[in-house]
Amino acid sequence: MTDPGHEPHVYPSGVQENHGGKVPVVLKLTYVGFVLFGILYFVLQRSGGSSSLVEMYNRLTGAK
C-alpha cells in the first residue's frame, strides 16, 4: 500500500524511487523456478540420486 502524500525520492545519480510498481512476470517465474529447483535438489539428495545427476552433468559438459 502506498502513501498518496509520499513524494518519490530522486537520488543524485538521477534515479527516482518508484513505489507500488508491478513485479514483472519474469521475476515471478524466476522465483518459482528457484523454489522448484531447490525442492528437486533436496529430493535428489535425500534419495541418493545426486551422483547420477553429477554424472549426467559431466557427460553433457565433457568433464572427466
C-alpha positions in Angstrom: 0.0 0.0 0.0 1.5 3.3 -1.0 1.1 6.6 0.8 -0.6 9.1 -1.5 1.2 12.0 0.1 4.6 10.4 -0.4 6.9 12.2 -2.8 9.3 9.9 -4.6 12.9 10.5 -3.7 15.4 11.4 -6.5 18.9 10.2 -5.9 21.9 12.2 -7.0 22.5 9.9 -9.9 19.1 10.8 -11.3 17.4 7.5 -10.3 13.9 8.0 -8.9 12.2 5.7 -6.4 9.1 4.0 -7.7 6.9 2.6 -5.0 4.0 0.3 -5.7 5.1 -0.8 -9.2 4.1 -4.2 -10.5 6.5 -7.1 -10.4 7.4 -8.4 -13.9 6.2 -11.9 -14.8 9.8 -12.9 -15.5 10.8 -12.3 -11.9 7.8 -14.2 -10.6 8.7 -17.2 -12.8 12.3 -17.0 -11.7 11.2 -17.1 -8.0 9.0 -20.1 -8.7 11.8 -21.8 -10.7 14.3 -21.4 -7.9 11.9 -22.8 -5.4 11.1 -25.8 -7.6 14.8 -26.4 -8.3 15.6 -26.3 -4.5 12.9 -28.9 -3.8 14.0 -31.1 -6.6 17.6 -30.9 -5.5 16.7 -31.7 -1.9 14.6 -34.8 -3.0 17.5 -36.0 -5.2 20.0 -35.5 -2.3 17.7 -37.5 0.1 17.2 -40.3 -2.4 20.9 -40.7 -3.1 20.5 -39.8 -6.7 22.9 -36.9 -6.7 25.7 -38.9 -8.1 23.7 -39.7 -11.2 23.0 -36.0 -11.6 26.7 -35.3 -11.4 27.5 -38.0 -13.9 24.8 -36.6 -16.3 26.3 -33.1 -16.0 29.8 -34.5 -16.6 28.6 -36.3 -19.8 26.8 -33.2 -21.1 29.8 -30.8 -20.4 32.5 -33.3 -21.4 34.1 -33.0 -17.9 36.1 -36.0 -16.6 
